[in-house]
Amino acid sequence: MKGPKGVWALRAGFLLGGLALVGVGAARGEAWEVMEKAVRICLECIGIG
């Protein structure tokens, strides 16, 4: 089994990788697209859209 340093390094790697992917998605404008879809689905659920 890995020691505490190995676990910490693995977690930090995953965190940095996740943040990098979120940054790439935001740079491509995907956050706005996800927001539009969420609003559309929400409005359909309450019967307005």
N, C-alpha and C positions, 0 to 999 in steps of 0.2 A: 504494500500500500504506500501511497505517497504521503509525505509529511505535510505539515501545515503550509510550508512555503510552496510546495507544488500545487496544492489546492488553491492557494491564494493567487498564484500566477495563472492557473487555468481560468479561474473566475474573472480575473482582470482581463485576460485575453478575450473571453467571450463578451465581456462588457464593452471593450473597445471595438470589437468586431460589430456588435450590435449598433453601437453609436455611429460607426462608419456607414453602415447600411442605411440607418435612418437619415443620415446626412445626404447620402446619394439620392434617396427617394425624395427628400425635400427639395434638393437641387433640380430634380427632374420635374417638379410640379405635381407629384403624385399625391401630396397631402390635400391639395385643393380638390382633386378628383374623388378622393375617398370621402371628403366632407360633403360634396355634392350628392354622392350615392347615399350617404347616411341620412341626409335631409330628405331625399326622395323616398327612401324606405320608411322613415318615420312618419312622413305625411301620408303615405299609403296606409300605414297601420291605423291612424286615427280617422281615416276616411276622407281626407281633404284632397290628396293627390290623386 
